Amino acid sequence: MHLELPTKRYYSIGEIAKAFDVNASLIRFWDKEFEALKPKKNAKGNRRFTPEDVQSLKLIYNLVKERGYTLEGAKTYLKEQDHKSLDNFDVITKLENVKNELIKIKKHL
């Protein structure tokens, strides 16, 4: 999954929801359900997601929306998997980004 997000320290829930093409309520729900998500909250209670949170959201999105895991199944998967599988996910994400860049370059030729 390739997300169109600018490089920033923190992202608002609206930016995240738009990038994933889901409702902000789903992001809030996942925030409550998954321990891997730890967005910062300001004095008003607005969530500010870090790039690490975005990576966690990518993994959760992949498990739930793309691979069809239930929420309980995704939670179990995240708890049981070691960092090796998460590293594999990072490698796949980076390869997808490289692929997207190569496709853009090909279109310009």
N, C-alpha and C positions, 0 to 999 in steps of 0.2 A: 504494500500500500504506500503510495507516494502522497505526502501531504504538502500543500502549498502554505507554509508558514514562514514568516520572516524570522531571522535570527534575533531572538530576544531573550532576556533573562526570565521574564514571566509573561504568560499568556492569559487572557481573560477566558471565562467559560464560553462566551460568545464566539471568540476566535477558534477555540477548540471545537465547539459544536459545528461551526461552519466548515472547518477543515475536514472533519470526519463525516459531514453531511448527515448529522443526527440532531435531535432536539437537545437543548441544554439540560432538560429534565433527565434525559438518559445519562448524561455525564454526571449530574448530581447523584443519581441513583447508584451508578458504578462507584462513585467516590465513597458512598456509605457502605457498599457491599464488599469492596476489595481493599484489603489491607495494604496492597502494593501502592495504592494512590495516597499520597500525603500532600495535597496542595496547601499552600500557605493561605491564610485568611487575613484580610485587613480588618481594621476596626469595625467596618460595616458588616463584616462577615462574607465579603465577596471572595471567591476562590481565585487564587493566582497559581497557575500551573507552571512548573519548571520544565525544562527540556527532558529531565528524567521522568517526570510525570507523563509527558507526551509519549515517551517510549513505552511506559507501562500501559498507557491507554491503547497504543498500537497493538501490543500483545493481547490485551483483553479483547479489543475489537476483532483481531484475527481469530481468536479462539471462539468468541460468541457469534459474531456475524458471518465470518467467512467459513469457519470449520464446523459450525453448528453445535458447539458445546452448550450445555445448559449452564446456568450461573453456578450451580453447585459443582458441576464438572470442571468448569474453568477455575474455580477456587481450589479444588483438589489438585488440578494440574499444576497450578502455580505453587502450591505448597510442597508438592512431591518432587517437582523438577528441581534439579540443581542448577547452578549458574551456567553449566555447560550448555544446556538447552536454550537458556536465555541468550548466551553468546551466539549460538547458532541463529537465533532469530535476528540478532543485530547484524550478523554477516549477510543474511538473506535480505534484510532491509537495505543495507549498503549496496548490495549487488543490484537490487531493483532500482535504486537511485542512479547507479552507473548506467544501467540499461536505458532509463528514461532520458538521461543526458545524451547518450549515443543516438537515440532516436531523434532527439531535437537537432543534433548535429547533422544527421543524415537528411533531415527535411530541408536544412539550409543549403545543402550541396546541390 
